[in-house]
Amino acid sequence: MAGHSQFKNIMHRKGRQDAVRAKLFSKLAREITVAAKAGLPDVNMNARLRLAVQAAKAQSMPKDNIERAIKKAAGADGENYEEVRYEGYGPGGVAIIVEALTDNRNRTASAVRSYFTKSGGALGETGSVAFMFNRVGEIVYPAKAGSADDVLEAAIEAGADDVQSDEENHVVTCSFEDLNEVSKALEAALGEAESTKVVWRPTTTTALDEEKAASLMKLLDAMDEDDDVQNVHGNYEISEEIMAKLEG
């Protein structure tokens, strides 16, 4: 289990899908509102909003929720959220990047710092771990979308950089600046993607033993419970054997 974008992993690990889904919808709605506020409330004219809506649809977020989040951006009394990125080291020296949308920097910084500290890690300065990651666009299609060759051909035509295919899905990678255009071209060729997002992909990974992996899972759980935290990315590697023990 390699580490980035923890929502799906946490959802299965905790075995409480409903609660996690409600939390996830709240985070997705916040991103939609911020994206709509930052540009036009039209997915055809606002690339960030289009990707936010795609991400929401990929998680089966109801259409009414999506429309409500977009309309909220037009309200004069709506909250003003700020994008903040935190970087630090978790258990076992794992490099972690936390992306947040907050209306109170002090509150969020204090909370994120406490999560790192309680897990035996430490919050660092901006740039302290980002050099160990590449920020890329990631588009995921289910295996049934086409053969590996067909998806590779479509990805090349769309301007993507790489495709990794296995029995479950096809993961297409492109520069994050090109994500909107590449995803549009792929949608025309292959249909709607399972997920479309910007991720921090680690260039190297850190293997964890059972004790450190358990501490990391607690840290990720705490981050996931925080309403301000949108995404968490890490360069950890946990063996299937250890994950099975932690889940059992």
C-alpha positions in Angstrom: 0.0 0.0 0.0 1.8 3.1 -1.2 0.7 6.5 0.1 -1.2 9.3 -1.4 -4.8 10.5 -1.4 -6.0 8.5 1.5 -9.8 8.9 1.4 -10.6 5.6 -0.4 -8.1 3.6 1.7 -9.4 5.0 5.0 -13.0 4.4 3.9 -12.4 0.7 3.5 -10.1 0.4 6.5 -12.5 1.8 9.0 -15.5 -0.1 7.7 -17.8 2.8 8.3 -18.6 3.9 4.8 -21.5 6.1 5.6 -19.7 8.4 8.1 -16.7 8.6 5.9 -18.8 9.3 2.8 -20.5 12.2 4.5 -17.2 13.6 5.6 -15.9 13.2 2.0 -18.9 14.9 0.5 -18.3 17.8 2.8 -14.7 18.2 1.7 -15.7 17.8 -2.0 -18.4 20.4 -1.6 -15.9 22.9 -0.1 -13.5 22.4 -3.0 -16.4 23.0 -5.5 -17.4 26.2 -3.7 -13.9 27.5 -3.6 -13.3 26.6 -7.3 -16.6 28.3 -8.3 -15.7 31.4 -6.2 -12.2 31.6 -7.8 -13.6 31.8 -11.3 -16.9 31.5 -13.2 -19.6 29.1 -11.8 -19.6 27.3 -15.1 -17.7 24.0 -15.6 -17.1 24.8 -19.3 -15.3 28.1 -18.4 -13.6 27.1 -15.1 -11.1 24.3 -15.3 -10.7 23.9 -11.6 -14.5 23.7 -11.1 -14.7 21.1 -13.8 -12.2 18.9 -12.1 -13.8 19.5 -8.7 -17.2 18.4 -10.1 -15.6 15.4 -11.8 -14.0 14.3 -8.5 -17.4 14.7 -6.8 -19.2 12.6 -9.4 -16.5 9.9 -9.2 -17.5 9.5 -5.5 -21.2 9.4 -6.4 -22.0 12.7 -4.8 -25.6 13.6 -5.6 -26.3 16.2 -8.3 -28.2 18.4 -5.8 -25.2 18.6 -3.5 -23.0 19.6 -6.4 -25.4 22.3 -7.6 -25.8 23.6 -4.0 -22.1 23.9 -3.5 -21.7 25.9 -6.7 -24.6 28.2 -5.8 -23.1 28.8 -2.4 -20.1 30.5 -4.0 -22.4 33.3 -5.2 -23.7 34.0 -1.7 -22.4 37.2 -0.2 -22.4 35.6 3.3 -20.4 32.5 2.2 -17.2 31.6 4.0 -13.9 32.7 2.5 -11.6 29.7 2.4 -7.8 30.0 2.0 -5.7 27.2 0.5 -2.8 26.2 2.7 -0.2 23.5 2.4 1.6 21.9 5.3 4.6 19.6 5.2 6.3 17.5 7.8 7.6 14.1 8.9 5.4 11.4 10.4 6.3 8.1 12.1 9.4 6.4 10.7 10.5 9.5 8.9 7.6 9.4 6.4 7.4 12.6 4.4 3.8 14.0 4.5 2.1 16.8 2.6 -1.2 18.1 3.9 -3.5 20.3 1.7 -6.2 22.3 3.5 -9.0 24.8 2.8 -9.5 26.9 5.9 -11.2 30.1 7.1 -8.9 30.3 10.1 -5.1 29.6 9.5 -4.2 29.6 13.1 -6.8 27.0 14.0 -5.8 24.7 11.2 -2.0 25.1 11.7 -2.4 24.4 15.4 -4.5 21.3 14.7 -2.2 19.9 12.0 0.9 20.5 14.2 -0.8 18.6 17.0 -1.5 15.6 14.7 2.1 15.4 13.8 3.4 15.8 17.3 1.0 13.1 18.8 2.2 10.6 16.2 5.9 11.2 17.1 6.4 13.3 14.0 7.0 17.0 13.4 5.5 19.8 11.3 8.2 21.3 9.0 8.6 24.4 6.9 7.0 24.8 3.5 9.3 23.0 1.0 10.8 20.7 3.7 9.4 17.5 2.0 7.9 18.7 -1.3 11.1 18.1 -3.1 10.6 14.4 -2.6 7.4 14.4 -4.6 6.3 15.3 -8.1 3.0 17.2 -8.5 1.1 15.5 -11.3 -2.3 15.0 -12.7 -3.8 11.6 -12.2 -6.7 10.2 -14.2 -8.0 6.7 -13.3 -10.1 4.5 -15.5 -11.5 1.1 -14.6 -10.0 -1.9 -16.5 -13.3 -2.3 -18.5 -12.7 1.1 -20.2 -10.5 -0.6 -22.7 -7.4 -2.8 -23.2 -4.0 -1.5 -22.0 -3.0 -0.8 -25.6 -6.2 1.1 -26.4 -5.9 3.3 -23.2 -2.2 3.9 -23.9 -3.0 5.0 -27.5 -5.8 7.3 -26.2 -3.4 8.7 -23.5 -0.7 9.4 -26.0 -3.2 11.2 -28.3 -4.4 13.2 -25.3 -0.9 14.4 -24.4 -0.4 12.3 -21.2 3.0 11.4 -19.9 2.5 7.8 -18.6 0.0 5.0 -18.2 0.1 2.1 -15.7 -2.4 -0.7 -16.3 -3.3 -3.7 -14.1 -6.2 -6.0 -13.6 -8.3 -3.4 -11.8 -7.6 -0.1 -13.6 -5.6 2.2 -15.8 -3.8 5.1 -14.1 -2.9 7.9 -16.5 -0.4 10.5 -15.5 0.2 14.0 -17.0 1.6 17.3 -15.8 -0.8 19.0 -13.4 -0.9 22.1 -15.7 -2.3 19.9 -18.5 -4.8 17.9 -16.4 -7.9 19.7 -17.6 -7.1 19.4 -21.3 -5.8 15.8 -21.0 -8.9 14.7 -19.1 -11.2 16.3 -21.6 -9.5 14.5 -24.5 -9.6 11.2 -22.6 -13.3 11.6 -21.8 -14.0 12.1 -25.5 -12.1 8.9 -26.3 -12.9 6.6 -23.3 -15.9 8.2 -21.5 -16.0 9.5 -18.0 -13.0 8.7 -15.7 -13.3 7.0 -12.3 -11.3 9.9 -10.8 -9.5 13.0 -12.0 -7.2 14.9 -9.6 -3.9 16.5 -8.8 -1.7 14.3 -6.6 1.7 14.6 -5.0 3.5 11.4 -6.2 6.6 10.4 -4.1 9.8 9.8 -6.0 11.0 7.4 -3.3 9.1 5.5 -0.6 9.8 4.7 3.1 9.0 1.2 4.3 7.3 1.0 7.7 7.3 -1.8 10.3 4.0 -2.8 12.0 4.5 -0.3 15.0 5.3 2.7 12.8 2.5 1.7 10.3 0.0 1.7 13.2 1.1 5.1 14.3 0.8 6.4 10.8 -2.7 5.1 10.4 -3.7 7.0 13.6 -2.2 10.1 12.1 -4.0 9.7 8.8 -7.3 9.0 10.7 -6.9 12.2 12.7 -6.1 14.2 9.5 -9.2 12.7 7.8 -11.4 13.7 10.6 -10.4 17.3 10.4 -12.9 19.3 8.3 -10.2 21.7 7.0 -7.9 19.0 5.7 -8.7 18.2 2.0 -5.9 15.8 1.0 -3.0 14.0 2.6 -0.1 12.6 0.6 2.8 10.5 2.0 5.8 8.6 0.7 5.1 5.5 2.9 5.2 1.9 1.9 3.3 -0.7 4.0 3.4 -4.4 3.1 0.3 -6.3 2.5 1.1 -8.6 5.4 1.3 -5.6 7.8 -1.8 -4.0 6.4 -3.7 -7.3 6.9 -2.6 -7.3 10.6 -3.7 -3.7 11.2 -7.0 -4.3 9.5 -7.6 -7.5 11.4 
